[in-house]
Amino acid sequence: MLFQLMQPKLRWHLCFVAPVLALLLSCKGDNPTAPTGQIGLRIEAGSLITYSGGSIQFRAFFKDEAGTESDVTQQSIWRISPASVGTIDANGLFNSVNNVSGAENVTAEFRSVTASAEIMVEPRAVVLGVSPVLTNVAGGESVQFKAAVVFVDGSEEWVSDRVEWSVEPAALGSMNGSRLFQTAPGASGTAKIIARYHGRTHESEVEIQSVYQSRFPMVEVPSGEFTMGSKDGKEDERPAHRVTLDAFEIGKFEVTNAEYARYLNDAFQRGEVRHENGIIMKNKPPFYLIGMTKIFAPEFAMHFINFVPGDTEADGTFEVTGGFEDYPVGRLTWYGAATFCDFYGLRLPSEAEWERAARAGQQLPYATTDGSISHDLANISGTGGQDTFENGSPVGSFPPNPFGIHDMCGNVFEFVCDFYAGDYYQNSPVGNPTGPVSKDSIPDRRALLTWLYRGGSWVSEAANVRAARRGLLVEPHDNVVILEWAGFRVAR
């Protein structure tokens, strides 16, 4: 009201002067993004995040009264505060200190005008791991990528959203902000996916096919609902509860020695695994240097996969003992199974997916051709009928269940993705349950060594190969399981 009662000339004067004063005042102090036509200073850098031992190049730009902007990087006075994790030189180059992390405030001053920005110095990554490493897909389809690092302090972390991703050749597809590689419709050929982080580089290959051809025989399980668990089984199988799952694919057979040896050769050549004294360990994060399997040990009566050394420590091949190529691979840790899947862009089935595949849409009590159990239908403890095998049997030696899946009863037990929790069924979600702990939790996966397996093995009695039976494996401190009958199958 007071403003409206003023003389028109005075009102015009205030309307003109007030914004001009505001513009002039805004030119003082921090103002890295000055509007066009305003005197100001701004600074910019390719990134405001670096790693210990890394650097960031800053540039300063000054806009004068006429609105002309010029580069004043070398004429500016550069400062940082609190100067605890790095230094900055007269040319605006910030260099971080090795093995120190934290935040710094970078300030540039030119003609008494300043601009500033906060930067973060992360612990330095010493090893970069990416998955998948070697995969294939049909043109027009997509592949999800993820990346993890080992920092200089030994900690591991997912950094998928902070990695610089690129695709070569670019005509074959592109990577979006969610690390989803979308192949071009109708494309074919091999795309190279390059990940860069903290000066580390990782390359993956995606074979783009005109028609998708899986590396492993798969069976498609349709979406649907089924009853999971048992109303009168063991306590951790109760209560029986309804579960709804999306459609998925699952391996028709358990992964064989030949398939695992091929993987070890693929992974060893690319530096993804290492071999020491009969133990295969991860050579990339997540789960860096953790044990995957034992292929050799004095206590083994038979060695199914053998390492043949080359001329150097980095050379050598993995070969299967003749006659055991089609037997299911065993002697694995959960890491040995999960890493195999990740390498090829596949995964372990969830516990719910495994049970739905086993029950074959018919609530079968056993995952056999008719839901009954006998030595004619599965390789379980003892021998008799068609089961002439004292130990494991070649995959597919017994009839499949109605979904066309073999050996979900006996032979080797099969790791699933989920953690074990005895009371999980009491709180399980209805739709696509995945267990009590995130499948991508690195700390939990390292610390809570309670792995779930399903299906029993050749040492299991009939009661322990039921479709509802939940197996618990608590791994020893070195994470190297030497059970002959620890295997898996893939899912997609």
C-alpha positions as CSV (number, residue, x, y, z in Angstrom):
1,M,0.0,0.0,0.0
2,L,2.8,2.4,0.9
3,F,4.6,1.6,-2.3
4,Q,1.4,2.4,-4.3
5,L,1.0,5.8,-2.6
6,M,4.5,7.0,-3.6
7,Q,5.0,9.5,-6.4
8,P,5.3,7.7,-9.8
9,K,8.8,9.0,-10.3
10,L,10.0,7.7,-7.0
11,R,8.3,4.3,-7.6
12,W,10.2,4.1,-11.0
13,H,13.5,5.0,-9.3
14,L,13.1,2.2,-6.7
15,C,12.1,-0.3,-9.4
16,F,15.2,0.5,-11.4
17,V,17.8,0.9,-8.6
18,A,16.8,-2.1,-6.5
19,P,17.6,-4.8,-9.1
20,V,20.8,-3.0,-10.2
21,L,22.0,-3.0,-6.6
22,A,21.1,-6.6,-6.2
23,L,23.1,-7.5,-9.3
24,L,26.1,-5.5,-8.2
25,L,26.0,-7.1,-4.8
26,S,25.7,-10.6,-6.3
27,C,29.0,-10.0,-8.1
28,K,30.8,-10.1,-4.7
29,G,31.6,-13.4,-3.0
30,D,30.9,-16.9,-4.3
31,N,29.2,-16.7,-7.7
32,P,30.3,-19.6,-10.0
33,T,27.3,-19.3,-12.3
34,A,26.7,-15.6,-13.0
35,P,23.8,-14.7,-15.3
36,T,24.5,-13.2,-18.7
37,G,25.2,-9.5,-18.6
38,Q,26.4,-9.6,-14.9
39,I,29.9,-8.9,-13.7
40,G,31.1,-12.2,-12.2
41,L,33.5,-15.0,-11.9
42,R,32.8,-18.7,-12.4
43,I,35.1,-21.8,-12.1
44,E,34.6,-25.1,-13.8
45,A,36.2,-28.6,-13.9
46,G,35.6,-31.8,-15.7
47,S,34.6,-33.4,-12.4
48,L,34.5,-32.4,-8.7
49,I,35.4,-35.8,-7.6
50,T,38.9,-37.4,-7.7
51,Y,40.8,-40.0,-5.9
52,S,43.9,-39.9,-3.6
53,G,46.8,-39.4,-5.9
54,G,44.6,-37.9,-8.6
55,S,44.2,-34.4,-9.9
56,I,41.5,-31.9,-11.1
57,Q,42.2,-29.1,-13.5
58,F,40.1,-26.0,-12.8
59,R,39.5,-23.0,-15.1
60,A,38.3,-19.6,-14.2
61,F,36.1,-17.3,-16.4
62,F,35.4,-13.6,-15.8
63,K,32.5,-11.7,-17.3
64,D,33.0,-7.9,-17.5
65,E,30.5,-5.0,-17.5
66,A,29.9,-5.5,-21.3
67,G,29.0,-9.1,-20.8
68,T,32.2,-10.4,-22.4
69,E,33.6,-13.5,-20.8
70,S,37.3,-14.4,-20.9
71,D,39.5,-17.2,-19.5
72,V,41.4,-15.8,-16.4
73,T,42.7,-19.1,-15.1
74,Q,46.3,-18.1,-15.0
75,Q,45.5,-14.5,-13.7
76,S,43.4,-15.7,-10.8
77,I,44.6,-16.4,-7.3
78,W,43.8,-20.0,-6.3
79,R,43.3,-21.2,-2.8
80,I,42.0,-24.4,-1.1
81,S,40.7,-24.9,2.4
82,P,41.4,-26.7,4.7
83,A,44.3,-27.9,2.5
84,S,44.4,-31.3,4.3
85,V,44.0,-33.6,1.3
86,G,45.9,-31.8,-1.5
87,T,47.4,-28.7,-3.0
88,I,46.5,-26.3,-5.8
89,D,49.0,-24.4,-8.0
90,A,48.9,-21.0,-9.7
91,N,47.4,-22.5,-12.8
92,G,44.4,-24.0,-11.0
93,L,45.6,-27.6,-11.0
94,F,44.6,-29.5,-7.8
95,N,46.7,-32.5,-6.8
96,S,45.5,-34.8,-4.1
97,V,47.8,-36.5,-1.6
98,N,48.3,-40.2,-1.8
99,N,46.3,-42.3,0.7
100,V,44.3,-39.4,2.1
101,S,40.7,-38.7,1.4
102,G,38.2,-36.0,2.3
103,A,36.7,-32.6,1.1
104,E,38.3,-29.4,0.0
105,N,36.9,-26.0,-0.9
106,V,38.5,-24.5,-4.0
107,T,38.4,-20.7,-4.4
108,A,39.5,-18.5,-7.3
109,E,39.8,-14.7,-7.0
110,F,40.1,-12.2,-9.8
111,R,39.7,-8.4,-9.4
112,S,38.3,-8.9,-5.8
113,V,35.6,-11.2,-7.2
114,T,35.6,-14.8,-6.0
115,A,34.0,-18.1,-7.0
116,S,34.3,-21.5,-5.2
117,A,33.4,-25.1,-5.4
118,E,33.6,-28.1,-3.1
119,I,35.5,-31.2,-4.3
120,M,35.7,-34.7,-2.9
121,V,38.8,-36.8,-2.8
122,E,37.9,-40.5,-2.5
123,P,40.2,-43.4,-1.4
124,R,42.1,-44.6,-4.4
125,A,40.8,-47.7,-6.2
126,V,43.5,-50.2,-6.9
127,V,41.5,-52.9,-8.6
128,L,38.4,-52.5,-10.9
129,G,36.0,-55.3,-11.6
130,V,33.1,-55.3,-14.1
131,S,30.5,-57.8,-15.0
132,P,29.5,-59.3,-17.4
133,V,32.9,-59.9,-19.0
134,L,32.0,-62.1,-21.9
135,T,28.3,-62.2,-22.9
136,N,26.0,-62.4,-25.9
137,V,22.7,-60.9,-26.8
138,A,20.3,-60.5,-29.8
139,G,20.4,-57.2,-31.7
140,G,17.9,-54.7,-30.2
141,E,18.2,-56.3,-26.7
142,S,20.1,-54.9,-23.7
143,V,22.7,-56.0,-21.1
144,Q,23.0,-54.7,-17.6
145,F,26.5,-53.8,-16.4
146,K,27.8,-53.2,-12.9
147,A,31.2,-52.3,-11.5
148,A,33.0,-52.7,-8.2
149,V,36.4,-51.6,-6.9
150,V,38.9,-52.5,-4.2
151,F,40.1,-49.3,-2.5
152,V,43.7,-48.8,-1.2
153,D,42.4,-49.6,2.3
154,G,41.1,-53.0,1.2
155,S,37.4,-52.1,1.3
156,E,35.2,-52.9,-1.6
157,E,32.3,-50.9,-3.0
158,W,29.9,-50.8,-6.0
159,V,30.8,-47.8,-8.2
160,S,28.7,-48.5,-11.2
161,D,27.2,-45.0,-11.3
162,R,30.6,-43.3,-10.9
163,V,32.4,-45.2,-13.7
164,E,33.0,-43.6,-17.1
165,W,31.5,-46.0,-19.6
166,S,32.1,-46.1,-23.4
167,V,31.2,-48.4,-26.3
168,E,33.3,-49.3,-29.3
169,P,32.2,-49.2,-32.0
170,A,29.5,-46.7,-31.1
171,A,27.3,-47.9,-34.0
172,L,26.5,-51.2,-32.2
173,G,24.8,-49.6,-29.2
174,S,24.9,-47.1,-26.3
175,M,25.2,-47.1,-22.5
176,N,22.5,-45.2,-20.6
177,G,22.8,-43.6,-17.1
178,S,21.6,-46.8,-15.5
179,R,24.6,-48.8,-17.0
180,L,22.2,-50.6,-19.4
181,F,23.9,-51.3,-22.7
182,Q,21.2,-51.1,-25.4
183,T,22.2,-52.7,-28.6
184,A,21.1,-51.2,-31.9
185,P,18.1,-52.9,-33.6
186,G,19.4,-55.3,-36.3
187,A,23.0,-54.9,-35.1
188,S,25.5,-57.8,-35.2
189,G,29.1,-58.0,-34.3
190,T,31.2,-57.7,-31.2
191,A,31.0,-54.6,-29.0
192,K,33.7,-53.6,-26.6
193,I,32.4,-52.1,-23.3
194,I,35.1,-50.0,-21.7
195,A,34.9,-48.9,-18.0
196,R,37.3,-46.3,-16.5
197,Y,37.6,-45.4,-12.9
198,H,40.5,-43.8,-10.9
199,G,42.9,-44.4,-13.8
200,R,41.9,-48.1,-14.0
201,T,40.4,-49.6,-17.2
202,H,38.3,-52.8,-17.7
203,E,37.1,-54.1,-21.1
204,S,34.1,-56.5,-21.6
205,E,32.9,-58.1,-24.8
206,V,29.3,-58.3,-26.0
207,E,28.6,-60.6,-29.0
208,I,25.6,-59.2,-30.7
209,Q,23.8,-61.9,-32.6
210,S,21.0,-61.7,-35.2
211,V,19.3,-64.5,-33.3
212,Y,20.2,-65.1,-29.7
213,Q,21.9,-68.4,-29.0
214,S,22.5,-69.2,-25.3
215,R,25.9,-70.6,-24.2
216,F,24.0,-73.1,-22.1
217,P,20.9,-75.2,-22.8
218,M,18.0,-73.3,-21.0
219,V,14.4,-74.0,-20.2
220,E,11.9,-71.1,-20.0
221,V,9.7,-71.2,-16.9
222,P,6.5,-69.2,-17.4
223,S,5.3,-66.6,-15.0
224,G,2.8,-67.8,-12.5
225,E,1.9,-68.6,-8.9
226,F,2.7,-71.7,-6.9
227,T,2.8,-72.9,-3.3
228,M,6.3,-72.7,-1.8
229,G,7.4,-74.6,1.2
230,S,5.6,-77.4,3.1
231,K,2.9,-77.4,5.7
232,D,4.2,-80.5,7.4
233,G,7.9,-80.4,6.5
234,K,10.8,-79.2,8.6
235,E,10.4,-76.0,10.5
236,D,12.3,-73.8,8.1
237,E,10.0,-75.0,5.3
238,R,6.9,-73.7,7.0
239,P,4.5,-72.1,6.5
240,A,3.5,-73.2,3.0
241,H,2.8,-69.9,1.2
242,R,1.8,-68.6,-2.2
243,V,4.5,-67.0,-4.3
244,T,4.1,-65.2,-7.7
245,L,7.1,-65.1,-10.1
246,D,7.9,-63.4,-13.3
247,A,9.0,-65.6,-16.2
248,F,12.6,-66.7,-16.2
249,E,15.0,-69.1,-17.8
250,I,16.9,-71.8,-15.9
251,G,19.7,-74.2,-17.0
252,K,18.4,-77.5,-18.4
253,F,21.3,-79.2,-16.8
254,E,23.7,-78.6,-14.0
255,V,26.9,-76.8,-15.0
256,T,29.5,-79.4,-16.1
257,N,33.2,-79.8,-15.6
258,A,33.8,-79.0,-19.3
259,E,31.7,-75.8,-19.0
260,Y,33.5,-74.7,-15.8
261,A,37.0,-75.4,-17.3
262,R,36.0,-73.3,-20.3
263,Y,35.0,-70.5,-18.0
264,L,38.3,-70.8,-16.1
265,N,40.3,-70.5,-19.3
266,D,38.2,-67.5,-20.4
267,A,38.5,-65.8,-17.0
268,F,42.2,-66.7,-16.5
269,Q,43.2,-65.2,-19.9
270,R,41.5,-62.0,-18.9
271,G,43.0,-61.8,-15.4
272,E,39.6,-62.3,-13.7
273,V,40.8,-65.3,-11.6
274,R,44.1,-66.6,-10.2
275,H,45.4,-70.0,-9.5
276,E,47.5,-70.8,-6.4
277,N,48.3,-74.3,-5.2
278,G,45.1,-75.9,-6.5
279,I,42.8,-73.1,-5.3
280,I,41.0,-70.8,-7.7
281,M,40.5,-67.3,-6.3
282,K,38.8,-64.2,-7.6
283,N,41.2,-61.7,-9.0
284,K,38.7,-58.8,-9.3
285,P,36.1,-57.3,-7.1
286,P,33.6,-57.9,-5.7
287,F,35.0,-60.5,-3.3
288,Y,38.5,-59.9,-4.3
289,L,40.9,-62.8,-3.5
290,I,38.2,-64.9,-2.1
291,G,38.2,-68.7,-2.7
292,M,36.0,-70.0,-5.5
293,T,37.0,-73.7,-5.8
294,K,39.6,-76.3,-5.2
295,I,40.6,-78.2,-8.2
296,F,43.5,-80.0,-6.6
297,A,44.1,-81.3,-3.0
298,P,46.0,-84.3,-1.7
299,E,42.8,-85.6,0.0
300,F,41.0,-85.8,-3.4
301,A,40.8,-89.3,-4.8
302,M,40.2,-87.9,-8.2
303,H,41.0,-84.5,-9.8
304,F,38.4,-83.6,-12.4
305,I,39.8,-80.2,-13.5
306,N,43.6,-79.9,-13.9
307,F,45.8,-76.8,-14.4
308,V,48.5,-77.2,-17.0
309,P,51.2,-74.5,-16.4
310,G,52.6,-72.5,-19.2
311,D,55.9,-70.7,-19.7
312,T,55.1,-68.0,-17.1
313,E,52.8,-67.6,-14.1
314,A,50.3,-65.8,-16.3
315,D,50.1,-68.7,-18.7
316,G,48.5,-72.1,-18.5
317,T,45.2,-73.9,-19.3
318,F,42.6,-75.8,-17.4
319,E,41.7,-79.2,-18.7
320,V,39.2,-81.8,-17.7
321,T,40.2,-85.4,-16.8
322,G,39.1,-87.6,-19.7
323,G,35.7,-89.2,-19.3
324,F,34.4,-86.6,-16.8
325,E,33.6,-83.7,-19.1
326,D,29.8,-84.1,-18.7
327,Y,29.8,-84.7,-15.0
328,P,28.5,-81.8,-12.9
329,V,31.2,-79.5,-11.5
330,G,31.6,-79.7,-7.7
331,R,33.9,-78.5,-4.9
332,L,32.7,-75.0,-5.3
333,T,32.0,-72.1,-2.9
334,W,29.0,-69.9,-3.5
335,Y,31.4,-67.3,-4.9
336,G,32.7,-69.9,-7.5
337,A,29.1,-70.4,-8.7
338,A,27.9,-66.8,-8.6
339,T,31.1,-65.4,-10.3
340,F,30.7,-67.9,-13.2
341,C,27.2,-66.6,-13.7
342,D,28.2,-62.9,-13.5
343,F,31.0,-63.5,-16.0
344,Y,28.6,-64.5,-18.7
345,G,25.8,-62.1,-17.9
346,L,23.7,-64.8,-16.2
347,R,22.9,-65.3,-12.5
348,L,22.1,-67.9,-9.9
349,P,18.3,-68.7,-9.6
350,S,16.5,-67.4,-6.5
351,E,15.3,-69.9,-4.0
352,A,11.8,-69.3,-5.2
353,E,12.7,-69.7,-8.8
354,W,14.5,-72.9,-8.1
355,E,11.5,-74.4,-6.3
356,R,9.0,-73.3,-9.0
357,A,11.2,-75.0,-11.6
358,A,11.5,-78.1,-9.5
359,R,7.7,-78.4,-8.9
360,A,7.2,-78.0,-12.7
361,G,3.8,-76.3,-12.4
362,Q,2.3,-79.4,-10.7
363,Q,3.3,-79.0,-7.1
364,L,5.5,-82.1,-7.5
365,P,6.9,-83.3,-4.1
366,Y,10.1,-84.4,-6.0
367,A,11.5,-82.8,-9.1
368,T,11.3,-86.0,-11.1
369,T,9.4,-87.0,-14.2
370,D,6.3,-88.0,-12.2
371,G,7.0,-86.5,-8.7
372,S,8.0,-89.8,-7.1
373,I,11.5,-90.8,-6.0
374,S,13.5,-93.9,-6.8
375,H,16.9,-94.9,-8.1
376,D,15.3,-95.1,-11.5
377,L,14.6,-91.4,-11.4
378,A,17.5,-89.7,-9.6
379,N,21.0,-90.2,-8.4
380,I,20.6,-90.3,-4.6
381,S,22.3,-92.1,-1.8
382,G,23.1,-95.7,-2.6
383,T,22.6,-97.5,-5.9
384,G,19.9,-99.5,-7.6
385,G,17.8,-99.6,-10.8
386,Q,19.1,-97.0,-13.3
387,D,21.2,-95.4,-10.5
388,T,24.5,-97.4,-10.9
389,F,26.6,-94.4,-9.8
390,E,28.5,-94.6,-6.6
391,N,29.2,-90.8,-6.8
392,G,28.1,-88.2,-9.4
393,S,26.5,-89.1,-12.7
394,P,26.8,-87.3,-16.1
395,V,24.1,-84.6,-16.4
396,G,21.0,-85.8,-18.0
397,S,21.4,-89.4,-17.0
398,F,17.9,-89.5,-15.6
399,P,14.6,-88.4,-17.1
400,P,13.7,-84.7,-16.8
401,N,10.8,-83.3,-14.8
402,P,7.7,-82.0,-16.7
403,F,9.3,-78.7,-17.4
404,G,12.1,-80.6,-19.2
405,I,14.8,-79.9,-16.5
406,H,17.2,-82.6,-15.5
407,D,18.8,-83.6,-12.1
408,M,17.0,-81.2,-9.8
409,C,16.8,-84.2,-7.5
410,G,20.2,-85.5,-6.3
411,N,23.5,-85.6,-8.2
412,V,25.0,-82.4,-6.8
413,F,23.3,-79.9,-4.6
414,E,22.7,-76.5,-6.2
415,F,23.6,-73.1,-4.8
416,V,20.9,-70.4,-5.1
417,C,21.3,-66.7,-4.9
418,D,19.5,-66.2,-1.6
419,F,20.9,-66.1,1.9
420,Y,19.5,-68.6,4.4
421,A,17.2,-67.5,7.2
422,G,15.2,-70.1,9.0
423,D,12.2,-67.9,9.5
424,Y,12.2,-66.2,6.1
425,Y,9.0,-67.9,5.0
426,Q,7.1,-66.2,7.8
427,N,7.9,-62.8,6.3
428,S,8.5,-63.6,2.6
429,P,7.0,-61.2,0.1
430,V,4.5,-62.7,-2.3
431,G,6.1,-61.3,-5.5
432,N,9.5,-62.4,-6.7
433,P,11.1,-63.0,-3.2
434,T,14.9,-62.9,-3.2
435,G,15.8,-63.7,0.4
436,P,16.5,-61.7,3.6
437,V,19.6,-59.9,2.4
438,S,20.3,-58.0,-0.9
439,K,22.1,-60.0,-3.5
440,D,24.4,-57.1,-4.1
441,S,25.4,-56.5,-0.5
442,I,29.2,-56.9,-0.6
443,P,29.8,-56.7,3.2
444,D,27.0,-59.1,4.0
445,R,28.0,-61.5,1.4
446,R,31.5,-61.6,2.9
447,A,30.4,-61.8,6.5
448,L,27.3,-64.0,6.6
449,L,28.5,-67.2,5.3
450,T,25.2,-69.1,5.5
451,W,24.5,-70.3,2.0
452,L,21.4,-71.9,0.7
453,Y,21.4,-74.9,-1.6
454,R,18.6,-77.0,-3.0
455,G,18.0,-80.4,-4.5
456,G,20.3,-82.6,-2.4
457,S,23.0,-84.8,-3.9
458,W,24.2,-88.3,-4.5
459,V,24.9,-88.6,-0.7
460,S,21.4,-87.5,0.2
461,E,18.6,-89.7,1.4
462,A,15.2,-89.4,-0.3
463,A,13.8,-87.1,2.4
464,N,16.5,-84.6,1.7
465,V,16.0,-84.2,-2.0
466,R,12.3,-83.1,-1.8
467,A,11.4,-80.0,-3.7
468,A,10.7,-78.1,-0.5
469,R,13.9,-79.1,1.3
470,R,16.2,-76.2,2.2
471,G,19.9,-77.0,2.6
472,L,22.2,-74.8,4.7
473,L,25.9,-74.6,4.3
474,V,28.0,-72.7,6.8
475,E,31.4,-72.1,5.1
476,P,34.7,-72.4,6.9
477,H,36.8,-69.3,7.6
478,D,38.8,-69.6,4.4
479,N,35.7,-69.8,2.3
480,V,37.0,-72.8,0.4
481,V,34.4,-75.6,0.4
482,I,35.8,-79.0,-0.6
483,L,32.5,-80.9,-0.7
484,E,32.5,-83.0,-3.8
485,W,28.8,-82.5,-4.3
486,A,28.6,-78.6,-4.3
487,G,27.4,-77.5,-7.7
488,F,24.9,-75.2,-9.4
489,R,22.9,-74.3,-12.5
490,V,22.5,-70.9,-14.2
491,A,19.4,-68.7,-14.6
492,R,18.5,-65.7,-16.8
